[in-house]
Amino acid sequence: MDNVFIDPATGCDLVSENSEEGGETSWLKGGSGETFEVVNGIANLVFPKELAEQDQEACAFYDGRADQYDDTLHLTFVTHGLDENETRHSFIEKLNLKESSKVLEIACGTGRDSVLIADLLGEGGELHLQDLSSDMMRRCHDKLKDHEAVQSFALANAVHLPYRDNYFDAVYSFGALGEFSDQARALREMARVTRPGGKVVVGDESVPVWLRDTEYYGILKETNPMFAAEVPLQHLPVETRNTRIHYVIGQAFYLIEFEVGEGEPTANFDFPIPGARGGTYRSRYEGKLEGVTKETRELAWKAVGESGGDMHSWLDNVVRAAATESLKSGERTDQLERH
């Protein structure tokens, strides 16, 4: 496997370098001298060093709680009468994984989804695991350090992912997006590291708007205010294609799945539109002029009707001819003034 890591600040490739003393510590180094520590197989690629307040708070919340969190998380599924593994598998299935897929899990937590993803991968498959919390990553690392599909563990900021462009076939993250300090940038980063045609599946708490007047919602929100969060559709990147939104786990969580495209969508905006108005989608967008009086507009439509053509063609010809003649008259005036 090639080194998948880049410097999260500069985007430059990093190379592995063993510690001179040997042992459990090694380094990742960039061309400009940047150095990142790797301890017990976990790379520390957190950037920036001074995290945004929301990210700091998230780290502080999970610090020292990973074991308790892992022991009680199943209660979320018990509450809604669901089998946890079956439910998680139904989310992961949306990634359309093959045995050879290269997968990144963002905010992997204690690895409850990670184990299921890793077991789906075979020869040539890679699973890379990222989280911002060192305590959560510790627990995940303990579970998966010997799994042959797992290729890397990284402490990193989801807003500044330390991975190469277009490397992954699939990116997955469930249960943390609402805690990221910049959801829009995090989603753009997910698209950046995914190859065109690859899948992104991401989800978190959010009770849908049609349930916001129910006791059901009130009870959930009392326990966890995150259930009041909105689905961050406005933050999806322009590369998003074939988007689907699901409400899952008792309709208390959302799941967004999309394919990654290249740039914004494209369309044919240049074919002539039939009808009296005429023109193309592009000419109607790009060719707008200042408004005329009501009387002038009525005269124009009368002239178009008598010409048997359409408004776009008639107006384009009239404006072009008038503008050309005006410019020629200006040139002639300039020439007379010079003489």
C-alpha positions in Angstrom: 0.0 0.0 0.0 1.2 3.5 -0.9 1.3 6.0 1.9 -2.1 7.6 1.9 -1.3 10.5 4.2 -0.7 14.1 3.2 0.2 17.1 5.3 -3.2 18.5 6.3 -1.8 22.1 6.3 -0.1 22.1 2.9 -1.4 19.0 1.0 2.1 17.8 0.4 2.8 14.0 0.5 4.3 12.6 3.7 6.9 9.8 3.9 7.4 7.3 6.8 10.6 7.4 8.8 11.4 5.1 11.6 12.7 6.5 14.9 16.5 6.2 15.4 15.8 4.7 18.8 13.4 2.1 17.4 10.5 1.2 19.6 6.9 2.2 19.3 7.4 5.7 17.8 8.0 6.7 14.2 7.5 9.8 12.1 5.8 11.1 9.0 7.7 13.8 7.3 6.9 16.3 4.5 9.2 17.9 1.9 9.3 21.2 3.8 10.3 19.6 7.1 6.9 19.1 8.6 7.0 16.2 11.1 4.1 14.2 12.6 4.5 11.6 15.3 3.2 8.0 14.9 2.9 6.3 18.3 1.8 2.6 18.6 0.6 2.7 15.0 -1.6 5.8 15.4 -0.5 8.9 13.4 -1.1 12.3 15.0 -2.1 14.5 12.1 -4.4 16.9 13.9 -4.5 20.4 12.3 -4.6 23.1 13.3 -2.8 22.6 16.6 -5.2 25.1 18.2 -8.6 23.6 17.4 -11.8 25.5 17.0 -13.8 25.8 20.2 -16.5 23.3 19.1 -13.8 20.7 18.2 -12.0 21.2 21.5 -15.3 20.7 23.4 -16.0 17.4 21.5 -12.5 16.1 22.4 -13.0 17.1 26.0 -16.4 15.4 26.2 -15.0 12.0 25.0 -11.8 12.2 26.9 -11.8 9.3 29.4 -15.3 8.2 28.4 -14.5 5.8 25.5 -14.9 2.6 27.5 -18.2 3.7 29.1 -19.4 5.0 25.7 -18.7 1.7 24.0 -20.4 -0.3 26.8 -23.7 1.7 26.6 -24.0 2.8 23.0 -26.2 -0.3 22.2 -28.9 1.3 24.3 -29.7 3.7 21.4 -30.8 0.7 19.3 -32.5 -1.0 22.2 -34.6 2.1 22.7 -36.0 1.7 19.2 -36.4 -2.0 19.3 -33.6 -2.6 16.7 -30.8 -5.1 16.3 -27.6 -2.9 16.4 -25.5 -5.0 14.0 -28.3 -5.5 11.5 -29.1 -1.7 11.5 -25.4 -0.8 11.1 -25.0 -3.3 8.3 -28.0 -1.7 6.5 -26.2 1.7 6.6 -22.9 0.2 5.4 -24.6 -1.6 2.5 -25.2 1.8 0.9 -21.5 2.2 0.3 -21.7 -0.6 -2.4 -18.4 -2.1 -1.1 -16.4 -4.7 -2.9 -13.7 -6.9 -1.3 -11.1 -4.7 -2.9 -12.6 -1.3 -1.9 -10.6 1.4 -0.3 -12.6 2.8 2.6 -12.2 5.8 4.9 -14.3 5.9 8.1 -14.4 9.4 9.6 -15.0 9.8 13.3 -14.8 6.0 13.7 -15.3 6.3 17.5 -14.7 3.0 19.3 -15.0 1.1 16.1 -18.4 -0.4 16.2 -19.0 0.2 12.5 -15.3 -0.2 11.7 -15.4 -3.9 12.6 -18.3 -4.6 10.3 -16.7 -2.7 7.4 -13.3 -4.4 7.9 -15.0 -7.8 7.8 -16.5 -7.0 4.4 -13.1 -6.3 2.8 -10.8 -8.9 1.4 -7.7 -9.1 -0.9 -6.8 -5.6 -2.0 -9.2 -3.9 0.3 -8.2 -1.2 2.7 -9.8 0.4 5.7 -8.4 3.7 7.1 -9.7 5.0 10.4 -9.8 8.6 11.6 -11.0 10.3 14.8 -10.2 13.4 16.7 -10.5 11.9 20.1 -7.4 10.0 21.3 -9.4 8.0 23.8 -12.0 6.9 21.2 -9.1 6.0 18.9 -7.4 4.0 21.6 -10.4 1.8 22.0 -10.9 1.4 18.3 -7.2 0.6 17.8 -7.4 -2.1 20.5 -10.2 -3.8 18.6 -8.8 -3.6 15.0 -5.0 -3.3 15.2 -4.6 -6.9 14.1 -7.3 -6.9 11.3 -5.5 -7.3 8.0 -7.9 -5.0 6.2 -7.1 -2.0 8.4 -4.2 0.0 6.9 -4.0 3.1 9.1 -5.2 4.8 12.2 -5.1 8.6 12.4 -5.9 11.3 14.9 -7.0 14.1 12.6 -9.5 16.9 12.2 -12.4 16.0 9.8 -12.3 19.6 8.7 -8.7 19.1 7.5 -8.4 15.5 6.4 -4.8 14.2 6.0 -5.5 12.0 3.0 -4.7 12.2 -0.7 -7.2 13.4 -3.3 -9.5 10.9 -4.9 -8.0 7.9 -3.0 -11.0 6.2 -1.6 -13.8 4.3 -3.2 -16.1 5.0 -0.2 -16.2 7.3 2.8 -18.4 6.6 5.8 -19.3 8.5 9.0 -22.1 8.0 11.3 -22.9 9.9 14.5 -20.5 12.8 14.5 -21.1 15.3 11.7 -23.2 17.6 14.0 -20.1 18.0 16.3 -17.8 19.2 13.6 -16.9 22.9 13.8 -17.4 23.4 10.0 -19.8 20.9 8.5 -19.6 22.4 5.0 -15.8 22.0 4.8 -15.9 18.5 6.3 -18.3 17.4 3.6 -16.2 19.0 0.9 -13.2 17.1 2.4 -15.2 13.9 2.1 -15.8 14.6 -1.5 -12.2 15.6 -2.1 -10.7 12.3 -0.9 -13.3 10.2 -2.7 -12.7 9.2 -6.3 -15.3 10.3 -8.9 -18.1 7.7 -8.9 -17.3 6.7 -5.3 -19.9 6.8 -2.5 -20.2 8.9 0.7 -22.6 7.9 3.4 -22.9 10.2 6.4 -25.5 10.5 9.2 -26.3 11.9 12.7 -29.1 12.9 15.0 -32.1 14.9 13.7 -35.8 14.3 14.2 -37.7 15.3 11.0 -39.7 18.5 11.0 -43.1 16.6 10.8 -42.4 15.1 14.2 -41.3 18.2 16.0 -44.7 18.8 17.7 -44.8 15.3 19.2 -44.1 14.0 22.7 -41.7 11.5 21.0 -39.5 14.4 19.9 -39.8 16.2 23.2 -38.5 13.2 25.2 -35.6 12.6 22.8 -34.6 16.2 22.8 -34.7 16.3 26.6 -32.1 13.5 26.7 -30.0 14.9 23.8 -30.4 18.4 22.3 -28.7 17.2 19.2 -32.0 15.7 18.1 -33.1 19.3 17.3 -30.3 19.6 14.7 -31.3 20.2 11.1 -30.2 17.9 8.3 -27.2 19.9 6.7 -28.4 19.8 3.1 -27.2 23.3 2.6 -23.7 22.2 3.3 -23.5 19.4 0.7 -20.7 20.1 -1.9 -21.4 20.8 -5.5 -19.8 17.4 -6.4 -22.8 15.7 -4.8 -24.7 13.4 -7.2 -27.6 10.9 -7.0 -28.4 12.1 -3.5 -30.7 10.2 -1.2 -31.8 11.0 2.4 -33.1 8.4 4.8 -34.5 8.8 8.3 -33.4 5.8 10.4 -33.4 4.4 13.9 -36.9 5.3 14.8 -36.8 8.4 12.5 -34.5 10.0 15.0 -31.4 10.0 12.8 -30.7 11.0 9.2 -28.5 9.2 6.7 -27.4 11.0 3.5 -25.9 9.0 0.7 -24.4 10.4 -2.5 -22.0 9.7 -5.3 -19.1 12.0 -5.9 -19.0 13.8 -9.2 -16.6 16.3 -10.7 -17.4 20.0 -10.2 -21.0 21.3 -10.4 -23.5 19.4 -12.6 -23.6 20.1 -16.3 -26.5 20.3 -18.8 -27.3 21.2 -22.4 -28.4 24.9 -22.1 -27.8 25.7 -25.8 -30.6 24.1 -27.8 -33.3 26.5 -29.3 -36.5 26.5 -27.2 -39.6 26.2 -29.4 -42.3 28.8 -29.0 -42.9 32.5 -29.4 -40.3 33.5 -26.8 -37.5 31.5 -28.4 -33.9 31.6 -27.4 -32.0 29.1 -25.3 -31.7 28.5 -21.5 -28.2 30.1 -21.7 -29.4 33.2 -23.7 -32.2 33.8 -21.3 -29.7 33.7 -18.4 -26.8 35.5 -20.0 -28.5 37.9 -22.4 -30.8 40.0 -20.1 -31.0 43.7 -20.8 -32.6 46.6 -19.0 -36.4 46.7 -19.1 -38.3 48.8 -21.6 -41.7 50.6 -21.2 -44.9 48.7 -21.4 -45.8 50.4 -24.7 -42.4 49.4 -26.2 -42.8 45.8 -25.1 -46.3 45.7 -26.7 -44.9 47.1 -30.0 -42.1 44.6 -29.9 -44.5 41.6 -29.5 -46.7 43.0 -32.4 -43.6 43.2 -34.6 -42.6 39.7 -33.7 -46.1 38.4 -34.5 -46.0 40.0 -37.9 -42.5 38.7 -38.6 -43.6 35.1 -38.0 -40.5 34.5 -35.9 -39.8 34.4 -32.1 -38.9 37.2 -29.7 -35.4 36.1 -29.1 -34.4 36.1 -32.8 -36.2 39.4 -33.5 -34.8 41.2 -30.5 -31.3 39.8 -31.0 -31.3 41.1 -34.6 -32.8 44.5 -33.7 -30.4 45.2 -30.8 -27.4 43.9 -32.8 -28.2 46.1 -35.8 -28.9 49.2 -33.7 -25.7 48.7 -31.6 -23.6 48.1 -34.7 -24.9 51.2 -36.4 -24.4 53.3 -33.2 -20.8 52.1 -32.9 -20.2 52.9 -36.6 -21.7 56.4 -36.2 -19.4 57.0 -33.2 -16.4 55.9 -35.3 -17.4 58.3 -38.1 -17.8 61.2 -35.6 -14.4 60.5 -34.2 -12.8 60.5 -37.7 -14.5 63.8 -38.6 -13.3 65.4 -35.3 -9.7 64.3 -36.0 -9.9 65.9 -39.4 
